[in-house]
Amino acid sequence: MTSGQANTPRYLKTLPDDVCLLQRSLYTMRWSDMDAFGHVNNAMYFTYFEQARVDWLDAIGVTHGLVLANISCTFIRPLKYPAELEVRLYAGPPGRSSLNTYYELRDRPDAGQLCALGHGTIVWYDHAAGRSQPIPETVLRHLKS
């Protein structure tokens, strides 16, 4: 990768080929999730991604000792109230302490139409020591299954 590419924004149009599905979460859009234009506020997409990540970590019994290194979202189609949302969380190959995660946000009543694609790099972090730490073995086992 050239230095120019390193600073290029990421506009995800499709998921990478090497991802595995980790979690499917269903949520009901709340009235307060909307903005003045009558659709889900852009910031809420990141909240849905975060909740899917938390749901996955809870499901595998892992504490939340991590930080986000970056996050992005490609908005494909607006979500309007009322909506039943499905967030699919995927992961790419793990690094030593980091994991690229990917998100599909779909409007389920609308035949599961794709509304957004997201990407986030999460890093396991030792807050007391102030540095990254290896991905826990429990997480690595779930990534291989």
Secondary structure per residue as TSV (DSSP state, phi and psi in degrees):
chain	resnum	aa	ss	phi	psi
A	1	M	-	360.0	132.6
A	2	T	-	-80.8	163.6
A	3	S	H	-62.8	-31.1
A	4	G	H	-65.2	-37.4
A	5	Q	H	-68.5	-32.5
A	6	A	H	-62.2	-27.0
A	7	N	T	-104.9	11.9
A	8	T	S	-82.7	130.9
A	9	P	-	-60.4	151.5
A	10	R	-	-101.4	117.1
A	11	Y	-	-112.1	93.5
A	12	L	-	-72.3	124.4
A	13	K	-	-110.2	-27.0
A	14	T	S	-145.4	161.5
A	15	L	-	-77.1	147.1
A	16	P	-	-61.6	157.3
A	17	D	T	-70.3	-24.3
A	18	D	T	-97.9	26.1
A	19	V	-	-95.4	155.6
A	20	C	E	-124.1	142.9
A	21	L	E	-73.3	128.3
A	22	L	E	-105.8	-37.9
A	23	Q	E	-155.9	139.9
A	24	R	E	-119.2	123.7
A	25	S	E	-124.8	139.7
A	26	L	E	-110.9	135.2
A	27	Y	E	-136.0	152.7
A	28	T	E	-101.5	126.8
A	29	M	-	-63.0	134.0
A	30	R	-	-95.2	152.8
A	31	W	G	-56.2	-39.2
A	32	S	G	-71.9	-8.4
A	33	D	G	-76.3	-13.6
A	34	M	B	-83.5	157.1
A	35	D	-	-105.7	-172.6
A	36	A	T	-65.3	-15.3
A	37	F	T	-91.5	0.5
A	38	G	S	83.4	15.5
A	39	H	B	-130.1	168.9
A	40	V	B	-58.3	130.3
A	41	N	-	-62.1	138.9
A	42	N	H	-54.4	-37.1
A	43	A	H	-64.1	-27.5
A	44	M	H	-66.5	-28.4
A	45	Y	H	-57.3	-41.2
A	46	F	H	-67.5	-32.4
A	47	T	H	-67.0	-41.3
A	48	Y	H	-63.3	-41.9
A	49	F	H	-61.3	-45.2
A	50	E	H	-60.8	-44.0
A	51	Q	H	-64.7	-38.1
A	52	A	H	-63.0	-40.4
A	53	R	H	-63.2	-45.0
A	54	V	H	-64.5	-42.7
A	55	D	H	-58.2	-43.6
A	56	W	H	-63.9	-48.1
A	57	L	H	-61.7	-40.9
A	58	D	H	-61.9	-41.9
A	59	A	H	-63.9	-31.4
A	60	I	H	-98.8	2.6
A	61	G	T	74.7	34.3
A	62	V	-	-110.0	136.8
A	63	T	-	-72.1	166.6
A	64	H	-	-97.6	48.3
A	65	G	-	-83.5	64.6
A	66	L	E	-143.5	167.9
A	67	V	E	-133.1	159.7
A	68	L	E	-91.6	125.7
A	69	A	E	-84.9	-35.4
A	70	N	E	-162.5	163.3
A	71	I	E	-155.9	144.7
A	72	S	E	-146.6	163.4
A	73	C	E	-146.3	134.4
A	74	T	E	-104.1	114.7
A	75	F	E	-86.1	119.9
A	76	I	-	-102.8	-41.6
A	77	R	S	-150.7	135.7
A	78	P	-	-69.5	148.1
A	79	L	-	-102.2	131.8
A	80	K	B	-120.8	151.0
A	81	Y	S	-71.9	141.1
A	82	P	S	-86.7	153.4
A	83	A	-	-148.5	144.1
A	84	E	E	-104.7	122.1
A	85	L	E	-104.5	143.7
A	86	E	E	-121.2	126.4
A	87	V	E	-113.8	124.1
A	88	R	E	-106.2	125.9
A	89	L	E	-103.5	128.3
A	90	Y	E	-122.9	160.9
A	91	A	E	-132.6	145.9
A	92	G	-	-90.6	-174.8
A	93	P	-	-60.9	138.1
A	94	P	-	-75.7	150.7
A	95	G	-	-96.1	-162.0
A	96	R	S	-67.8	-48.4
A	97	S	S	-126.3	-5.7
A	98	S	E	-119.9	157.7
A	99	L	E	-144.1	124.4
A	100	N	E	-80.5	124.9
A	101	T	E	-113.3	151.0
A	102	Y	E	-133.4	150.1
A	103	Y	E	-134.7	136.7
A	104	E	E	-114.8	127.7
A	105	L	E	-112.5	122.8
A	106	R	E	-123.7	148.8
A	107	D	E	-94.7	104.4
A	108	R	G	-65.3	-41.9
A	109	P	G	-64.2	-22.9
A	110	D	G	-94.9	48.3
A	111	A	T	57.9	30.8
A	112	G	T	67.5	29.4
A	113	Q	E	-63.9	134.3
A	114	L	E	-69.3	126.6
A	115	C	E	-109.1	-28.6
A	116	A	E	-159.1	151.1
A	117	L	E	-122.1	135.5
A	118	G	E	-126.8	161.6
A	119	H	E	-141.1	140.7
A	120	G	E	-150.9	139.1
A	121	T	E	-100.9	118.8
A	122	I	E	-104.4	145.1
A	123	V	E	-128.9	127.0
A	124	W	E	-72.5	135.5
A	125	Y	E	-140.2	134.2
A	126	D	E	-92.9	101.6
A	127	H	T	-66.1	-34.7
A	128	A	T	-67.4	-42.0
A	129	A	T	-84.5	-18.7
A	130	G	T	73.2	35.0
A	131	R	E	-151.4	164.2
A	132	S	E	-68.8	159.9
A	133	Q	-	-138.4	160.0
A	134	P	-	-61.0	149.8
A	135	I	-	-60.6	132.7
A	136	P	-	-59.3	146.1
A	137	E	H	-56.6	-38.1
A	138	T	H	-57.2	-42.9
A	139	V	H	-65.9	-46.3
A	140	L	H	-59.3	-39.1
A	141	R	H	-61.8	-40.9
A	142	H	H	-71.5	-25.8
A	143	L	H	-74.5	-24.7
A	144	K	H	-88.4	-17.9
A	145	S	-	-86.5	360.0
